[in-house]
């Protein structure tokens, strides 16, 4: 499968947001997968990136990005930089992107790679549980690892009307992908279906 076929598949699977489809047609996913996996770069599946982590499946990246409902220039926080691919898609869409990764080797490699690819993304190596309060509030927050519960600091860093997309549930099994919308002190949740993510690891949990 090549990049054009990958985007056609995303459309067939129900992704409608043109900005998301255009960004995924533009970001070279092959630059974010290990060299040994180049031939699989545009297949619709997750791939290992070392340290027992994965670059997410293209369909899931598209689904989560679409659910954020962002317009260009909005500030967005990602927890779980991994390869940097999701951050690159958001940057390609014109967002102001902040991303946190807990594994230093991955965070540092992703930061270098994003820079080489020409994406100006703010990166940090840290436990993402606490979010990034210096730059809050965020119009969108995307968590790309599965947590047993929604980290409270992330909810508090969401702008009024902002959206967070997060897989919640047991690790090593399936989780539910939630879209969480903050309305004042209330939160509304929309179930986006079943997903399988690597675990969200935090000392705070
Ligand atoms: N968005 C990534 C997917 C990476 S997999 C991509 O596009 O490639 C999820 C990542 O979340 C892993 O790299 C893992 O190390 C990281 N992670 C897990 N718990 C975390 C935490 N508490 N804070 C920050 N990163 C975390």
Boltz pocket constraint, residues with backbone or C-beta under 6 A from the ligand:
constraints:
  - pocket:
      binder: B
      contacts: [[A, 53], [A, 54], [A, 55], [A, 56], [A, 79], [A, 80], [A, 81], [A, 82], [A, 83], [A, 84], [A, 85], [A, 86], [A, 87], [A, 100], [A, 101], [A, 102], [A, 103], [A, 106], [A, 126], [A, 127], [A, 128], [A, 129], [A, 144], [A, 145], [A, 198], [A, 199], [A, 200], [A, 201], [A, 202]]
      max_distance: 6.0
